[in-house]
């Protein structure tokens, strides 16, 4: 579409995603090298196969194929009777063979769907394909960024990590839509146990974006294929998070609209997302499919795994678990959403709810624990080895050994900040619950010492009762139960 043709029209944004997900396996997809790269020195997890040395042959990793089938089941994709691998040919320094083993016209998963909720409206995003391939190595730009670096180092440790490339249809109409979809996809992948969001580079996104005239959009949101072909498509690469995708695409939408309004035509090109500067920069003209010279990978046999779809079990997925929490535990929509945000959170909640009242467990996990973790920029995985201590804290509240307020505002915070266990914090801070006689004595003293507040209460000022409650709590070091204090004050003042 030319600039002149669109200059006076309203624009519609059309976005499709290519999401590259590292699968959680012990070894690489075509060799036996370890995928545990967290503390590895550069180029130490390599072998002749993942370095592409002459004579080295690939052998498919069964666990990677099984992970791909699990995803296929989760998105209700078709798994064909036969699937095969191809060589995608291009030169880049992080690709030692000068070709990538991937899948071309026979992907492992085809025609799936993933539902998302955007502003309360449920939408189905179509997944055109999801296929297995190998990850290239990684580049480290020294002395600058991709444009300004003095030189670039190549680390082949990542070469051969199993990747699942998930390609959507152009179903997104805003950057926000993509962020919602990617968050949902990441949630599903983690529930399946085939993805670790904490691994560096585990999720990478390429986004294809076009501008079309608003009157080309059908009432159901669809777009004619010919219109998409005519609209020059820009690919934005090297996006590493769902929040980053929203920012990169928001920038690119603005850049393209401004270019067209100034009478310039949008070029079909590949652009790099520079997260530090918050801009996209041109990398190269956009490749066509023919540029990759796909041909069959002769060293790998045809895969026949269609029957695995029935044989392989997958866990309860987020949407189903969310609905069950609402029905089984009587939770509201917001609480159920928080408690199923990750599988670890959901598992911990169900563990607590098996021993404590479901609403008490929900409050402690959804509000108190997650709230304090979010404040510290932590996730539940960061305290995975301390969940028994948090269970003990809930037990102390349920048994009325400490007040909920002290448990939340003193004990939990001290546990997270210092690593102390709940019983030690209770003892050190003197938070054991005050006995009834001591509470009654504190109530009597507060009434005697604050006659003005008593007069205000007798004059109908209900707010004054809170002042007296505060006085009693201060006298008991915060260890009295506020509800009990309120009741005792009213009984004594009415008597």
Steps between C-alpha positions, in 0.01 A plus 500: 500500500645833397529798726275704271226239522494494878594855587147622562356180645466360849755227562439151631786314663558138401745293707611138487751339736776243474577387855816299564479297820789303648371162613606358836704190424818365658688483171499683168259414222743315269790405729582403858643834619350630825251787489597616849678817393438726801858517627680348202809658350454598133535220244529220757166327429579408142580196291564421132125474433387835640811665352414360157831326445532275193376147550300573819140376477191622689284271715155628603429557870184309592425728797494803269251330269284404798503861622387619158215249499390625843478851364304368202246346735477820706415712194284227341725484196502240229799265512549347155574135435847591376724796580854562383798732526659736250815710472446876503807650336642835597833634620531654842791470746288333771399219261812284465363266228372792287161331511243440772322168542133596519163401354356651184191360326424224752503659849427288803196706610258671262184712530474547876331772703561682828227704666583830668292757688548865399303758700250235605446367148617149414677462167641201316850546358571249226833319506603425144781265596738397776814318401825369646840641413844563648603825665800683354786614721499841668683822418658736750562849366806652667538875547151592383180366348432319172573820308795644694689203650879488456473127440264207563568175686322175416400245763387165358375359830144585397536346153275195487270583794156368397272777377129498431407773253135598536361698208168680533275627225481882471222516760629787715374854459702677768826463693298440816341192340844349448600559862186323624555208262866455594420506872232234444732289284775516762247397766393193297860400425592511868194295598607239246842484669686547171627857551692697760446876480797559732749362249681775313375526140228239552237709317579707192252668272504615140200716410371571150308825472313669214276801465188468288212734432233472767231430242683180401406339834188284483230519767633181663852646511635293211711637216513386140821313421571713194487813714763354731724412207480854367578657837876508551584300810767597750650236728623609842750254649678436829213568738547310824180547704127563465540847648784564258278390211237755593758778521676404177177477303361823645816675379484334160132589449579864571808494275308354206201731538727804515690383192183454294358835609819663379451344157758224537439140405551224759787276398486124540791446737626335817554731797675446833332597830753697705348468845750734669401787270138398449521513120517269198792528256529364149705180466449379142241468227239237584583155371258307284431133561695411187812662644535218754525221238319241713574135425444173681727405790626163376663406832172487695217256429133587465324533838174315557360618835131570432397224744696673778227762523272246666772320696668802659320657795509871574416667832194710572554826311460852647148578372361166618671530838374857541143388442537206738635728775191718465265202521684282753628768738237770449757758391427819309638554152784728613620265773477196270705683236773594747513150644543338158748756365769232512487128565718543809259751651200279423667192647592684820148636540346155465751365751391766753130465420519130582577587866357849552176675413506579126443876536771529767743315273396718204557822693842390614621387160326742260521816710762472772771274357478607135465864601819493708685304231395744228615792715844339517500411130498132592299199382374201693782297345742716700353361825428149375718349773320699774136416432488282813595809705218701339263213573613519866422873504147436374468233768596750771222732379242222465573381854477861625850494643574832329278761338457510124624860501825413675544192285462703184672827590779374726567128472462447125699810415780406738504146359547632146749769593725310741431134427383432857241231572157606633533359852831682551350831385199456730729432796750777422228761447288384795195450280341208684131572542414680827276300735141607565566645846779723367278619214215578742740697722625698200141577397418629849814715505430649155146600603621653825782697335291641214175646635467740202489207259241330720285816491531513121385140471202564728414801281478271198850542353572146385846598375617555858477126568789449257712738706442289811572178307834655400576586864436141608708360216786725605478382862510137390784549254267426210449143614131531586235410248344825370158339465507378859615842620215673316246262651635538856501881471137508387390257771669702770372838373144370459507336846 
